[in-house]
Every structure is written in structure tokens, then in C-alpha cells.
Amino acid sequence: MHRHNGLAQLQTFSVLMQIHAEGEAEHAAIGHDAVLSFVPAEHEQTLRRAMHDHDRDFSAFYNKLADMLQ
């Protein structure tokens, strides 16, 4: 197993987080569709509200993270 020095690890992590933060909207949409496919129809609205709340709560974090990494 190849070990990176601290700077290389930080740079790799930075790239990973930037990609994740910038692609969060698409990532969330795919995840929402996948989760909804497992939920009975009578629970769909409750789950949609929960996912909306989750996305709202984390959007500020992901936006701040994307700004920091640019």
C-alpha cells in the first residue's frame, strides 16, 4: 500500500470534497429517486418532506465547502 505524505493526502481530499460539493444536486436527485423506489406509496410524501428538509439543512454546508475549495 502506497502512503502519501500529508500534503498529497490533503490535496487528494480537497479534490474529492470539491467534486462532491459541486455535484451534490445531481447526487441528491439520484439518491432521492433510489430511496423513493423502496418506500410504499402511502409514505412517499413524508419521505419527500424529510429529504427536502435534509437538503435544505445541508445546502449551506455544501455551498460553503465548495467556496472554500475553489
C-alpha positions, 0 to 999 in steps of 0.5 A: 500500500502506497502512503502519501505524505500529508500534503498529497493526502490533503490535496487528494481530499480537497479534490474529492470534497470539491467534486462532491460539493459541486455535484451534490444536486445531481447526487441528491436527485439520484439518491432521492429517486433510489430511496423513493423506489423502496418506500410504499406509496402511502409514505412517499410524501413524508419521505419527500418532506424529510429529504427536502428538509435534509437538503435544505439543512445541508445546502449551506454546508455544501455551498460553503465547502465548495467556496472554500475549495475553489 
